[in-house]
Amino acid sequence: MEGDSVGELLTLASQGDERAWATLVERFERVVWSVTHGFHLDDATRADVFQLTWLRLMDNLERIREPDRLAGWLATTARRECVAIHRAQKRRPTGELLVEPVSDRPDVDARLLKNEQLEAMAEAFLELDERCRVLLRLVVCDPPIGYEEIAGMLEMPVGAIGPTRARCLEKLRRRPAISRISEDSNASSTERGRTDV
C-alpha cells in the first residue's frame, strides 16, 4: 500500500478497501491539520474539521479526476470547512465583548500594527495559487515534516521543493498587501527617526 500511487489508493478505497483508505489518511493527514492551524479554532473544532474533510473525500472518491492534486483538494476542502465554522461562530451571539476597548497602554499601537501585518499576510497568502499555499503550509508545520514526506504528499521530486518554496515566497513578497505593509513600516521608521532627533 505504501508504494501505491494516489490514483491507485483512491480506486481501491472507492471499492471499500480499508487499508487503502487508512494509507490515504496517513499520507495526507498533516495537510489537513496544517490548514486547520491557520484558523483561530479550538482543538475540538479542529478535530471536527479534520473529520468533515475526510467525510467529504469519502463522498467524492470516484469524482477525483486529478489524483496528483489530492493534497490541494484536501487543503481547499479543509479551508472551506474552517471558514464555514468560523462564520457560524461569528453569527452566534455570545454575550461577550468581542473587541477590546482601546486603552492608553503603550503596547496598543504595537498590537494594532501587528494585527494589520497579520491581516495583510493572510490576504496575500490567499492570493497565491493552491499549490503554493499547500506547500508553504507544509514546510512550516509544527512538528516539522521532512522534505521526503512533503514530496510524497505533493507527488513532486524532493529536489524541487526548495526551489518551488523560494518561488512561492517570492510571489508572496510581490503581492500588493505585502508591499503595503513594507511601505507603512518604512514610513513609520522614518517618522520615528524624525521624532527621536
Secondary structure, DSSP 8 states (H G I E B T S, - for coil): -TTS-HHHHHHHHHTT-HHHHHHHHHHHHHHHHHHHTTS---HHHHHHHHHHHHHHHHHHGGG-S-GGGHHHHHHHHHHHHHHHHHHHHHHS--SS--S------THHHHHHHHHHHHHHHHHHHHHS-HHHHHHHHHHT-SS---HHHHHHHHT--HHHHHHHHHHHHHHHHTSHHHHHHHHHHHHHHHHHHHHH-
